[in-house]
Amino acid sequence: MLQETPDLEKREQAVRAFERFLQTIQTLRAPGGCPWDREQTPLSMRRDLIEETFEAVDAISQNDYEHSKEELGDVLLNTMMISYMYEQNGNFSIADEINELTDKLIRRHPHVWPQSQGASQVKEKVQNSEQVLNQWDRIKENVEGRKTSSILDEVPKGFPPLLRAYKLQKKAAKKGFDWNELEPVVAKVQEELQEVQDAKKQLLKIADGTEPCTLKSNPEQDSAQLHVEEEIGDLLFAVVNYARKLGVDPETALNRTNQKFYRRFSFVEEQMNKNNIPMDNEHLTQEDEFWDQAKKQGL
């Protein structure tokens, strides 16, 4: 029999809180509940789930505990709301979902639960995270039957391009397709940047020096424009690889930069408006000055 401990008390509190939370979701979706919530479907909730996840990641990155609590709650809300929709449709129940998840966690951690189904894939005493991940992959392939013709097939095609590039590179690295040092990674970024510059020069030569940014139904120019697009893609892929080698998630990094740009540009807009200065190319000097002020204020 378990002793009464603070951990057990917290677990009981969590159970009661989850029951109250689930009842609230059921009420929102019930006849007489909220019209907006009742109209939603799993498909219509996709964007909300993505946005709330990014907001949670941003709060975590800022070490803002109160904001993290709120945003993680929003992620949980979207997850459980969608899950309950599937339950209402008769596709699967929330209990099925949670039990399947729990079974998977136990199966994929035979070093914690020795009697789990994943025990057959224990090849060594697990002592570090790399061994855990290797064992995890063996269980997926050999116990769960999720072996694919290519390890890259494990990366969903529906991922956003930046995230997919990162995941593809991580998968390839598991097979040894990776540089051991940073220098060739940096060199590859520089090489791809030069190839973008070369492709741009060729495009401008064809376009008579104008700055094209769209396809213009000119076969030669369109081909050159598409070549620039290809080289930009290669450059982005190389930068993602550099981020990965530095231990940086590119999605998180870019999201933080987007938020920073928003704060600083909004400050510039506000200051230009206060000083009755039009925002256009002719007043770029003033815009730059306000931008620098935003940076100094830590925005």
Secondary structure, DSSP 8 states (H G I E B T S, - for coil): -----HHHHHHHHHHHHHHHHHHHHHHHHSTTS-HHHHH--TTTTHHHHHHHHHHHHHHHHTT-HHHHHHHHHHHHHHHHHHHHHHHHHTS--HHHHHHHHHHHHHHT-TTTSTTSGGGGG--S---SHHHHHHHHHHHHHHTS----SSGGGGS-TTS-HHHHHHHHHHHHHHTT-S-SSSHHHHHHHHHHHHHHHHHHHHHHHHTTT----S--S-HHHHHHHHHHHHHHHHHHHHHHHHHHHTT--HHHHHHHHHHHHHHHHHHHHHHHHHTT---SGGGHHHHHHHHHHHHHTT-
